[in-house]
Each structure stands twice: as C-alpha cells, then as structure tokens.
Amino acid sequence: MQAAKKSPEKYEAYVGIGQMSDTIESEKDSLNYCIIQAEKAGNTKDVDYLKGLTKQIENGDIVTPREYVMKYGGATRNIDNPDGDIIGTLFSNEYNLLDVIRYNYGMGYSQEKLVNHLLEKPLPDFLTSFDVPLYFVMGKYDFMTSSNTAKKYFNTIAAKEKHFITFNKSAHYPQFEEKKKFNEWISDTFIH
C-alpha cells in the first residue's frame, strides 16, 4: 500500500488480499473471535489462556497467537493452511530445500520488520487517501487480519474508485479457498 501511495503512476490498481489495517484493533478482534470459538467448543483452558493475553494485545505488545487463530478457523475454512507446508514444497517440481530455507527466513524477517512497525504506526494513521483504484479482497472469516477491521479502515479511505469484495466461504486465503470465484473476479475486473 505504501509503495502504491508513493508512486501511483507505477500501478494500475492496488489489490489487498488479507489486508492489514489498524493492527491492534485487528488483533483485539482476532482475540475476541478465538475466545468466543473456544467458549463454543467448551475449551476452558484455551479461554483462560486467551483472556490472559488481553492486556498485552490491547497494548500492542503481542499479536493473537496464530496457532489459536488457525485452530478456531480464522485462517482457513475449506483448505489446509498453506503457510509452512515444507513437505509439500520440497516435493514440488518448482522448489528445493534452499527455496524453503529462504522462504522461512524471509517470512520471519518480514514479520519482524513489518508487523512491529505497523503495531507502532498503523496504516489508518498515515494512509488515508489513494490515487489508484483500491480493492480490498477479504474472506468473511479472516481473523489473521480481521475482515471487520479492514472494512472499517476501507470506509475511511478517500479514493476516486474503491471496492470491498467479500468472499463468504473463506478466511485469510480467499484466492485459494474460493479459487473459481477469485479467478472469475480477477478476470472480470482486470482482463475483461
């Protein structure tokens, strides 16, 4: 988003899938979702643990533990989690062990640099207008980067053209969970 804002002439449009927004608000939403799901499942141990994280998450000290977001369906709904599929990647024709190492290093490095930065200075604090068409593509059940919080942020952005597209059967990966619908959307929006 920052690159498209800085150099709009280089972009036809900005498409954010699993779009970050106000990181602390998103994490609070994720935590509440996990607590509610743990309560529904009758898992009091998880409920107590997650409730114990509330102050740290509200202060921006930590994020909702991703293993709980995944456990309770806030990462994927219809597929296995595509992140961290080391075995699948190793048996792929396209990747090798060095690629897996680079990927994992890069993800860790990016998360450390980007997430911490956005906890301190969330996107809504400095990206409030856009000069290129703006598309937020979100799974309804996304609690890795809360769809609810992304929608609130989207509503505050000034842009000549903007669209919020919800995939009702997906969480964080609508491009994988609803492939056919996603491909049709991409084709209709950018090709046809």
Secondary structure, 3 states (H helix, E strand, C coil): CHHHHHCHHHCCCEEEECCCCCHHHHHHHHHHHHHHHHHHCCCHHHHHHHHCCHHHHHCCCCCCCHHHHHHCCCCCCCCCCCCCCHHHHHCCCCCCHHHHHHHHHHHHHHHHHHHHHHHHCCHHHCCCEECCCEEEEEECCCCCCCHHHHHHHHHHCEECCEEEEEECCCCCCHHHHCHHHHHHHHHHHHHC
